[in-house]
Amino acid sequence: SRWTLSAVLLLLLLAIWAFAGHSRSMRWSLVGIPLDVAHHAAAAAWIGGLAIIGMVAIKECGTKELIASLNNFAQLATTAVTVIVVTGVLQAIRLVGSPGQLFAADHGKYLMLKVAVLGAMLKVADINRQRVNRRLRSAATAAPRVVGNLRRAMGTEFAVGVLVVAVTAAMVVSPPAVAED
């Protein structure tokens, strides 16, 4: 019940944040708030999961437990990335308006930078996924060197994720193109 309460409180905090920002103040706010909550919850799950796996599980878990954790995280990350992309595209349509308005405001420029950095993060994530699938299928293939390399690669993915969050922070304080109409 503590996990359920924690999840509900987290979603409420995300809803308050969404209600206070562009999601409520721009067009289609009834759609914007739930999209924003889903977008941020998925991003938190992906980046938070990277931190937990990369900084805790790799150090503390045995090989079998680590492999199970990585497989569970891979499923979570796949779902999270799907939610991030879908909600991000819908939010972009809602806040940018038309492709012609994309560069009409700083918000659109930050959005394009965010998409580029997210693309880099997805590439690193794909490399990590391939590494896990090739080299961490069983305890026999999980040499300490392989686990160390994975930890560093997950650290890189996490660092790029923090950069995505930084670009998002710049987006939040810039008015979208539809606000300038």
C-alpha positions in Angstrom: 0.0 0.0 0.0 3.0 2.4 0.5 4.0 1.9 -3.2 0.4 2.7 -4.3 0.3 5.8 -2.1 3.7 6.9 -3.4 2.6 6.4 -7.0 -0.7 8.4 -6.4 1.2 11.2 -4.7 3.7 11.3 -7.5 1.0 11.5 -10.1 -0.7 14.3 -8.1 2.5 16.2 -8.0 3.0 15.8 -11.7 -0.6 17.0 -12.3 0.0 20.1 -10.2 3.1 20.8 -12.2 1.2 20.3 -15.5 -1.7 22.5 -14.3 0.7 25.3 -13.5 2.5 25.3 -16.8 1.9 25.4 -20.6 -0.4 22.4 -20.4 -3.2 24.4 -18.8 -2.5 27.8 -20.3 -2.3 26.9 -24.0 -4.9 25.4 -26.4 -6.6 22.1 -25.7 -5.8 22.2 -22.0 -8.1 19.3 -21.2 -5.8 17.1 -23.3 -2.6 18.9 -22.4 -2.6 18.2 -18.7 -3.0 14.4 -18.9 -0.4 14.3 -21.8 2.0 16.3 -19.6 1.5 14.0 -16.6 2.0 10.8 -18.8 5.1 12.4 -20.5 6.8 13.3 -17.3 5.9 10.1 -15.5 7.4 8.0 -18.4 10.5 10.2 -18.5 10.9 9.8 -14.7 10.5 6.0 -15.0 13.1 5.8 -17.7 15.7 8.1 -16.2 15.0 6.9 -12.7 15.3 3.3 -13.8 18.6 4.0 -15.4 19.9 5.5 -12.1 18.7 2.6 -10.1 20.1 -0.1 -12.4 23.3 1.8 -13.2 24.2 3.0 -9.7 22.6 0.4 -7.4 21.6 -2.9 -9.0 24.9 -3.4 -10.9 26.8 -3.0 -7.6 24.5 -4.8 -5.2 22.8 -7.6 -7.2 24.1 -11.0 -8.0 24.4 -12.0 -11.6 21.1 -13.7 -11.9 19.3 -11.0 -10.1 21.0 -8.3 -12.2 20.0 -10.1 -15.5 16.3 -10.3 -14.2 16.5 -6.6 -13.2 17.9 -5.6 -16.6 15.2 -7.6 -18.4 12.4 -6.0 -16.3 13.9 -2.5 -16.9 14.1 -3.2 -20.7 10.3 -3.8 -20.7 9.7 -0.7 -18.6 12.0 1.4 -20.8 10.3 0.3 -24.0 6.9 1.3 -22.6 8.3 4.6 -21.2 10.0 5.5 -24.5 6.8 4.8 -26.4 4.8 7.0 -24.1 7.4 9.7 -24.2 7.4 9.8 -28.0 3.6 9.6 -28.4 2.9 12.3 -25.8 5.7 14.4 -27.0 4.4 14.5 -30.6 0.9 15.3 -29.4 2.2 18.1 -27.1 4.2 19.5 -30.0 1.2 19.6 -32.2 -0.8 21.3 -29.5 1.9 23.8 -28.6 3.7 24.5 -31.9 0.6 24.6 -34.1 2.0 24.0 -37.5 5.4 23.0 -38.9 5.8 26.6 -40.2 5.6 27.9 -36.6 8.3 25.5 -35.3 11.1 28.1 -35.5 8.8 31.1 -34.9 9.6 31.0 -31.2 12.5 29.8 -29.0 10.3 27.1 -27.7 10.3 25.3 -31.1 14.1 25.7 -31.4 14.5 24.1 -28.0 12.1 21.4 -29.1 14.2 20.5 -32.0 17.3 20.4 -29.8 15.4 18.2 -27.4 14.5 15.8 -30.2 18.1 15.7 -31.3 19.4 14.9 -27.8 16.6 12.4 -27.3 17.7 10.7 -30.5 21.2 10.5 -29.2 19.9 9.0 -25.9 17.8 6.4 -27.9 20.9 5.5 -29.8 22.9 4.9 -26.6 20.0 3.0 -25.2 19.9 0.8 -28.3 23.6 0.0 -28.0 23.0 -0.8 -24.3 20.1 -3.1 -25.2 22.2 -4.9 -27.8 25.0 -5.3 -25.3 22.7 -6.8 -22.7 21.1 -9.2 -25.3 24.5 -10.4 -26.5 26.6 -10.5 -23.4 24.3 -10.8 -20.4 22.1 -13.7 -21.3 23.3 -15.8 -18.4 25.6 -15.8 -15.4 28.2 -17.5 -17.6 28.5 -14.6 -20.0 28.3 -11.8 -17.4 32.0 -11.3 -16.8 32.9 -8.4 -14.4 34.4 -6.5 -17.4 31.1 -6.8 -19.3 29.1 -5.6 -16.2 31.6 -2.7 -15.8 31.2 -1.7 -19.4 27.5 -1.8 -19.1 27.6 0.4 -16.0 29.6 3.0 -17.8 27.3 2.9 -20.9 24.2 3.2 -18.7 26.0 6.2 -17.0 26.4 7.8 -20.4 22.7 7.1 -21.2 21.8 8.7 -17.8 24.0 11.8 -18.5 22.3 12.3 -21.9 18.9 12.0 -20.1 19.9 14.7 -17.7 20.8 16.9 -20.8 17.3 16.2 -22.1 15.9 17.4 -18.8 18.0 20.6 -19.0 16.8 21.4 -22.5 13.2 20.7 -21.3 13.8 23.2 -18.5 14.7 25.9 -21.1 11.6 24.9 -23.1 9.3 25.3 -20.1 10.3 29.0 -19.6 9.9 29.9 -23.3 6.5 30.6 -24.6 5.3 28.3 -27.4 4.5 29.6 -30.9 0.8 29.3 -30.3 1.1 31.7 -27.4 2.4 34.4 -29.7 -0.5 34.2 -32.1 
